[in-house]
Each structure stands twice: as structure tokens, then as C-alpha cells.
């Protein structure tokens, strides 16, 4: 059946987005760098398969063969190399995806993410957030064996994959990501991302990614930190500051028979949470005149989240990301890198290249809200404090 005119136009636009964001020459470079260049000419070349895996996110409700048909229809409007092809069998498509593997998609993402322009808000620290999500994957024996299942209450009984990512809070650009089974602790995944930080960065993180060991590693990069502290953290009051925050010491509990690790100086900001709770933020920025408590609370509340990225994809007409369809672990990983690449491409259409940090605290939709600080002398005493 011949494609309708509106379908041809939509497919041409989709193909143009892919080749604009990821030019064929760049795709060929990452394929070669990943060692996936073919030794002989194939109908389903590595270049074609990179675009095919990306197109799976543009046509999420279409079958695999339909995705390829529409991709090649769009590509053939502008690219001669897309003219000579024939529809393969479903098994041939799967075999071609396996030959490609996840490495070219991972390398392509890290290449374009490193090139993305970034600007700190108002010329100060580069605000970066660390977040972790868990996604469902197809319930197959291979996925169950590799990923296992999420802990009780983590979103379902089937196999799941955990994804950690760093995102720029101004542009919402994803800077790097790591993934693994739910059994892999969030601090372990997050630790793989720390090399992206450095002096001039401000790393924001929530309760789920917090550990003293990870704090030490992150602080060692030279970045400033602003993390939410759980109720189990002992943060004794050392000195109350003028803005109501206080200085404290952060240390890991010592193992039996081991000498305690040196405590780290931190500043604690306690404030009224959204549902009447008392929340605490811990930061390496010790001086109130360097970073006001109200500004830090606002920055943490409005930080980028990985779920924002998934929501961005859904907002552009794609369904919510709740279940990946790949049936084996290496293709699950391939699919996740493709998801992040599609977000990168769509974000590139929406961000002003002259000032990609325009989404800032000046946005009237995100005013700085008044926050009630909790004075240290009004907190219940911590029996572990000294």
C-alpha cells in the first residue's frame, strides 16, 4: 500500500530530525570507534541500524518492520544510500541489532552530550542534578537472569533496569548516564558519573542517592554539593549561623574495631517540608553570604530530575516510558541510550543556542517561594549528636 501524503511528510520530518542531530558522518565515526564497521556491504548496515534504533522511539507503537519502513521512506527523500533496501525478516532485524550492540549508541550519546553548550545560571556554579529511576523491561528469561527484579515497592514484580543520570538544571540536558540491575546500589551507579563533575559544579541530589561514602567521592572532584539528608544521618549542631542554618560534622559510622573516619565539615539547612515534615539539606557551601539558605532550598526543590527527561519525551507525542520492549539485556541497554539520544535531539530544537540556560530562576512559572526555616534549637534532640 502506497504511503499517504501526510505520512510521507511526517516520516521526512522524523528522518530530518535524526540526521540533523546525528549526521551520517558522526554516526559512521562512532560505529568505527566502537569496532562495529561491517567487513562487507549489508542491507542493514550499522549506520542504518543506529538510525533504526533511534526511530523506535519516534514510532513506539509501531512494529519493528513498520518502524524500518517508515524510517527508510523518510531517509530516502534526502539520502541516496537509503534508496537500495528491501524489507528483512523480523529475525534479521534482531540479528542486525545484536551485531550493532549498545556500544555505538552509548558512544554517540557521550559524544553529543560533551558538545552540548552549557552556561551556569547568572554566571555562577554549573547546577547539575543526580537522579535515579527504575524502568520495566520485557519479561523474558534473559532479562530476568541479567537484571533480576526490583525490590518490593519499586514498581512491579517483573525484571527492571535502574538508570542513574546527571542533568543540567538550566537546560535539562542529560550529561551522562549509567545503568544496571536493581540489585546494584544507587551509590554504585552514581559513582560512575562523578568524573563529569569538577570545580565550578554544584551537584544536587535527593534522599535515594545519599551515602557518606558517595559524598566523600563527589566532594573530592572539587564540586560543591547540596543533598537532602535522611533522618538516619547524625548531624550535630556545631555552630548556628545568622540565617538559621548551622555548621555540623559528617562522618560514617566506624566498623567494629576500626578507627573512625575523619569528619567532614558541612552546613545543614532545616526547613518545613511540603507536607509538614522537617527536611534537611546538607551542603559543602559553609558561608551564608556565599549561598543563602532560601536560594539553596529553591534550587534543590526545582532541580532537574530524570523523570523530567522521560516526561519531555512523552510531552512530544510519545507514550509514557514505563516498559522497554527489548527482549535481551544488550538490546535493553541499546534502547536506553537511544531514548537519551532522542531527548537530546528534541531538546536541541527547543533550546535557544545563544543562551541555553534561559530556563532559570527568572522564569515567572518558577518563582522563589517563601520557605520557613527551622531553627536548630527547635529541632528534637538527636540522641547520637555530641
C-alpha positions as CSV (number, residue, x, y, z in Angstrom):
1,X,0.0,0.0,0.0
2,X,1.4,3.4,-1.0
3,X,2.1,5.8,1.9
4,X,-0.3,8.7,2.3
5,X,1.0,12.2,1.7
6,X,0.8,13.2,5.4
7,X,2.6,10.0,6.3
8,X,5.4,10.8,3.8
9,X,5.7,14.3,5.3
10,X,5.8,13.1,8.9
11,X,8.4,10.4,8.0
12,X,10.5,13.0,6.2
13,X,10.5,15.3,9.2
14,X,11.4,12.4,11.5
15,X,14.3,11.4,9.3
16,X,15.5,15.0,9.0
17,X,15.5,15.3,12.8
18,X,17.7,12.3,13.2
19,X,20.2,13.2,10.5
20,X,20.3,16.8,11.7
21,X,21.0,15.9,15.3
22,X,23.2,12.9,14.4
23,X,24.8,13.4,10.9
24,X,25.7,10.3,9.0
25,X,29.4,11.1,9.2
26,X,29.2,11.3,13.0
27,X,27.3,8.0,13.1
28,X,30.0,6.4,10.9
29,X,32.7,7.7,13.2
30,X,31.2,6.2,16.4
31,X,30.4,2.9,14.7
32,X,34.1,2.7,13.7
33,X,35.3,3.7,17.1
34,X,33.1,1.0,18.7
35,X,34.5,-1.6,16.3
36,X,31.2,-2.3,14.5
37,X,32.1,-1.3,11.0
38,X,31.0,-4.1,8.6
39,X,33.5,-6.1,6.7
40,X,31.1,-6.4,3.8
41,X,28.1,-4.4,2.5
42,X,24.8,-5.3,4.1
43,X,21.3,-4.2,3.5
44,X,21.0,-3.5,7.2
45,X,24.3,-1.5,7.6
46,X,25.5,-0.4,11.0
47,X,24.6,3.2,10.1
48,X,21.1,2.2,9.1
49,X,20.7,0.3,12.4
50,X,21.8,3.2,14.5
51,X,19.0,5.3,12.9
52,X,16.6,2.4,13.2
53,X,17.1,2.0,17.0
54,X,16.6,5.8,17.3
55,X,13.5,5.6,15.2
56,X,12.0,3.0,17.5
57,X,11.4,5.9,19.9
58,X,9.8,8.0,17.2
59,X,7.3,5.2,16.3
60,X,6.9,3.5,19.7
61,X,3.6,1.9,18.9
62,X,4.7,0.5,15.5
63,X,6.0,-3.0,15.0
64,X,9.7,-3.4,14.2
65,X,9.1,-3.8,10.4
66,X,6.9,-0.8,10.3
67,X,9.5,1.3,12.1
68,X,12.1,0.3,9.4
69,X,9.7,1.0,6.6
70,X,8.8,4.5,7.7
71,X,12.5,5.3,8.6
72,X,13.7,4.3,5.2
73,X,10.8,6.1,3.5
74,X,11.9,9.3,5.3
75,X,15.7,8.9,4.8
76,X,15.3,8.1,1.0
77,X,13.9,11.6,0.4
78,X,17.4,13.1,1.1
79,X,20.0,10.3,1.2
80,X,20.9,8.2,-1.8
81,X,22.3,5.5,0.5
82,X,18.8,4.8,1.8
83,X,17.3,4.0,-1.6
84,X,18.6,0.4,-2.1
85,X,17.0,-1.7,0.6
86,X,14.4,-4.4,1.0
87,X,12.3,-5.4,4.0
88,X,14.1,-8.1,6.0
89,X,12.6,-10.7,8.3
90,X,12.0,-9.9,11.9
91,X,14.8,-12.3,12.9
92,X,17.2,-10.5,10.5
93,X,16.3,-7.2,12.2
94,X,17.0,-8.6,15.6
95,X,20.3,-10.1,14.4
96,X,21.3,-6.7,13.0
97,X,20.6,-5.0,16.3
98,X,22.7,-7.6,18.1
99,X,25.6,-7.1,15.7
100,X,25.4,-3.4,16.4
101,X,25.1,-3.8,20.2
102,X,24.8,-0.9,22.7
103,X,28.4,0.5,22.3
104,X,27.8,2.7,19.3
105,X,24.7,4.3,20.9
106,X,26.5,4.8,24.2
107,X,29.5,6.4,22.4
108,X,27.2,8.6,20.2
109,X,25.4,9.8,23.3
110,X,28.6,10.7,25.2
111,X,30.0,12.4,22.1
112,X,27.0,14.7,21.5
113,X,26.5,15.3,25.3
114,X,30.1,16.5,25.6
115,X,29.5,19.0,22.8
116,X,26.3,20.5,24.2
117,X,26.6,24.1,25.2
118,X,26.1,24.8,28.9
119,X,26.1,28.0,30.9
120,X,25.8,28.4,34.7
121,X,22.8,30.4,35.8
122,X,23.8,34.1,36.1
123,X,27.5,33.2,35.7
124,X,27.8,31.2,38.9
125,X,28.1,27.5,39.6
126,X,27.0,25.0,37.0
127,X,23.9,23.4,38.5
128,X,23.9,19.6,38.0
129,X,21.4,17.1,39.5
130,X,21.9,13.4,40.1
131,X,18.8,11.3,39.8
132,X,17.9,7.6,39.5
133,X,14.9,5.9,38.1
134,X,13.8,2.3,37.6
135,X,12.2,1.1,34.4
136,X,10.4,-2.1,33.5
137,X,11.8,-4.3,30.7
138,X,10.2,-7.1,28.8
139,X,9.7,-10.2,31.0
140,X,11.9,-12.7,29.3
141,X,14.2,-15.4,30.8
142,X,17.3,-13.5,29.6
143,X,16.2,-10.2,31.1
144,X,15.2,-11.9,34.4
145,X,18.6,-13.6,34.6
146,X,20.5,-10.4,33.9
147,X,18.5,-7.7,35.7
148,X,16.7,-9.7,38.3
149,X,13.6,-8.0,39.7
150,X,13.2,-4.7,41.6
151,X,12.8,-4.8,45.4
152,X,9.3,-4.8,46.8
153,X,7.6,-1.5,46.3
154,X,9.9,-0.4,43.4
155,X,7.3,-0.5,40.8
156,X,6.4,-4.1,39.8
157,X,7.5,-7.7,40.1
158,X,8.9,-8.2,36.6
159,X,12.5,-7.6,35.6
160,X,13.6,-3.9,35.8
161,X,16.7,-1.8,35.0
162,X,18.0,1.0,37.1
163,X,19.2,4.2,35.3
164,X,21.3,6.9,37.0
165,X,21.9,10.2,35.2
166,X,23.4,13.6,35.6
167,X,21.3,16.5,34.2
168,X,21.9,20.2,33.9
169,X,19.3,22.1,35.9
170,X,19.2,25.1,33.5
171,X,19.0,23.4,30.1
172,X,17.7,19.9,31.2
173,X,20.4,18.4,29.1
174,X,21.4,14.9,30.2
175,X,25.2,15.0,30.7
176,X,25.9,11.3,31.4
177,X,24.2,8.1,32.5
178,X,24.9,4.7,33.8
179,X,22.6,1.6,34.1
180,X,22.5,-1.7,35.8
181,X,20.2,-4.2,37.6
182,X,18.2,-3.1,40.7
183,X,20.5,-5.1,42.9
184,X,23.2,-2.7,42.1
185,X,23.1,0.1,44.7
186,X,22.3,3.6,43.7
187,X,25.6,4.9,45.1
188,X,27.5,2.4,42.9
189,X,25.8,3.5,39.8
190,X,26.1,7.2,40.7
191,X,29.8,6.8,41.4
192,X,30.4,6.0,37.7
193,X,29.2,9.5,36.8
194,X,31.4,11.6,39.2
195,X,34.2,12.2,36.6
196,X,31.8,14.5,34.8
197,X,32.0,16.9,37.8
198,X,34.7,19.4,38.7
199,X,35.3,22.7,40.3
200,X,32.5,25.1,39.4
201,X,29.8,22.5,39.5
202,X,27.0,22.3,42.1
203,X,25.7,18.8,42.5
204,X,22.2,18.4,43.8
205,X,20.8,15.0,44.9
206,X,17.9,13.6,46.7
207,X,17.5,11.1,49.5
208,X,17.7,8.0,47.4
209,X,21.2,8.6,46.2
210,X,22.7,9.7,49.5
211,X,25.6,8.0,51.3
212,X,28.5,9.3,53.2
213,X,31.0,7.4,51.0
214,X,29.5,8.8,47.9
215,X,29.6,12.3,49.4
216,X,33.3,11.9,50.0
217,X,33.9,10.8,46.4
218,X,31.8,13.6,45.0
219,X,33.4,16.3,47.1
220,X,36.8,15.1,46.0
221,X,36.0,16.1,42.5
222,X,36.1,19.8,43.5
223,X,32.3,20.2,43.0
224,X,30.1,21.8,45.7
225,X,27.3,19.5,47.0
226,X,23.7,20.2,48.0
227,X,22.0,16.9,49.1
228,X,19.0,16.0,51.1
229,X,19.8,14.2,54.3
230,X,17.8,11.3,55.6
231,X,16.6,11.1,59.2
232,X,19.3,8.5,60.0
233,X,22.1,10.9,59.4
234,X,23.7,12.2,62.6
235,X,24.3,16.0,62.1
236,X,25.2,17.5,65.5
237,X,25.0,21.3,65.8
238,X,28.5,22.8,66.0
239,X,27.6,26.5,65.4
240,X,24.4,28.2,64.5
241,X,24.7,30.7,61.6
242,X,23.0,34.1,61.1
243,X,20.5,32.7,58.5
244,X,19.3,29.9,60.8
245,X,21.4,27.2,59.2
246,X,24.2,25.6,61.2
247,X,27.6,24.1,60.8
248,X,28.0,20.4,61.5
249,X,30.3,17.4,61.0
250,X,29.6,14.5,58.7
251,X,31.1,11.1,59.3
252,X,30.4,7.4,58.5
253,X,29.8,5.1,61.4
254,X,33.0,3.2,62.1
255,X,33.2,-0.5,61.5
256,X,33.7,-2.6,64.7
257,X,37.3,-2.4,65.7
258,X,38.2,0.3,63.1
259,X,39.2,3.8,63.8
260,X,36.5,6.4,62.9
261,X,37.0,8.3,59.6
262,X,37.8,12.0,59.7
263,X,34.6,14.0,59.9
264,X,33.8,16.4,57.1
265,X,32.6,20.0,57.8
266,X,29.2,20.6,56.4
267,X,26.4,23.2,56.7
268,X,22.8,22.0,57.4
269,X,19.6,23.8,56.4
270,X,16.5,22.6,58.1
271,X,13.1,23.7,56.8
272,X,9.4,22.9,56.7
273,X,8.7,20.4,54.0
274,X,5.7,20.4,51.8
275,X,3.6,18.0,54.0
276,X,4.5,19.3,57.4
277,X,7.7,17.3,57.7
278,X,11.1,18.8,58.6
279,X,13.5,18.4,55.7
280,X,17.3,18.8,55.9
281,X,19.8,19.8,53.2
282,X,23.5,19.3,53.6
283,X,26.0,21.4,51.7
284,X,29.7,22.0,51.3
285,X,29.0,25.7,51.0
286,X,29.6,26.8,54.6
287,X,29.1,30.6,54.4
288,X,25.6,32.1,54.2
289,X,26.9,35.1,52.2
290,X,28.2,32.6,49.6
291,X,24.9,30.8,49.2
292,X,21.7,31.9,51.1
293,X,19.6,29.2,52.6
294,X,16.4,30.2,50.8
295,X,18.2,30.1,47.5
296,X,19.6,26.7,48.1
297,X,16.2,25.3,49.2
298,X,14.7,26.7,46.0
299,X,17.5,25.2,43.9
300,X,17.0,21.8,45.4
301,X,13.2,21.8,45.1
302,X,13.4,22.8,41.4
303,X,16.3,20.6,40.4
304,X,16.3,18.6,37.3
305,X,15.0,15.0,37.6
306,X,15.5,12.1,35.2
307,X,11.7,11.7,35.2
308,X,11.6,15.1,33.6
309,X,13.5,13.7,30.7
310,X,11.1,10.9,30.3
311,X,8.2,13.4,30.6
312,X,9.8,15.5,27.9
313,X,9.7,12.6,25.5
314,X,6.1,11.8,26.4
315,X,5.1,15.5,26.0
316,X,6.3,15.4,22.4
317,X,3.5,12.9,21.4
318,X,5.3,9.7,22.5
319,X,3.8,7.4,25.2
320,X,5.0,7.4,28.7
321,X,8.2,5.5,29.3
322,X,7.2,2.7,31.6
323,X,8.2,-0.5,29.8
324,X,11.1,-1.1,27.4
325,X,10.3,-3.6,24.7
326,X,13.7,-5.2,24.0
327,X,13.9,-8.9,25.0
328,X,17.5,-9.3,25.9
329,X,19.9,-7.3,28.1
330,X,22.2,-5.9,25.4
331,X,19.3,-4.6,23.4
332,X,17.7,-3.1,26.6
333,X,20.9,-1.1,27.1
334,X,20.8,-0.1,23.4
335,X,17.2,1.1,23.7
336,X,18.0,3.2,26.8
337,X,20.9,5.0,25.1
338,X,18.6,5.6,22.1
339,X,16.0,7.1,24.5
340,X,18.5,9.6,25.8
341,X,19.7,10.4,22.3
342,X,16.1,11.2,21.2
343,X,15.7,13.5,24.2
344,X,19.0,15.2,23.2
345,X,17.7,15.7,19.6
346,X,14.3,17.1,20.7
347,X,15.8,19.3,23.3
348,X,18.1,20.7,20.6
349,X,15.1,22.0,18.8
350,X,13.7,23.8,21.8
351,X,16.7,25.4,23.5
352,X,18.0,28.8,22.3
353,X,21.6,28.1,21.2
354,X,22.5,31.7,22.1
355,X,21.6,31.2,25.7
356,X,20.7,27.6,26.6
357,X,20.3,28.4,30.2
358,X,17.3,30.7,29.7
359,X,15.2,28.3,31.8
360,X,16.3,29.8,35.0
361,X,15.0,31.2,38.3
362,X,13.9,34.2,36.3
363,X,11.1,32.1,34.8
364,X,7.8,33.5,36.2
365,X,6.4,30.0,36.3
366,X,9.1,29.1,38.9
367,X,9.2,32.0,41.4
368,X,11.2,31.6,44.5
369,X,8.7,30.6,47.1
370,X,9.0,31.7,50.7
371,X,10.3,28.9,52.9
372,X,10.0,28.6,56.7
373,X,13.4,27.8,58.1
374,X,13.5,25.6,61.3
375,X,15.9,26.9,63.9
376,X,18.3,24.3,65.3
377,X,17.1,24.9,68.9
378,X,13.5,23.9,67.8
379,X,14.5,20.5,66.5
380,X,14.1,17.4,68.5
381,X,17.5,16.5,70.0
382,X,19.4,13.8,68.1
383,X,20.5,11.2,70.7
384,X,23.6,10.5,68.5
385,X,24.6,14.1,68.5
386,X,27.6,15.2,70.6
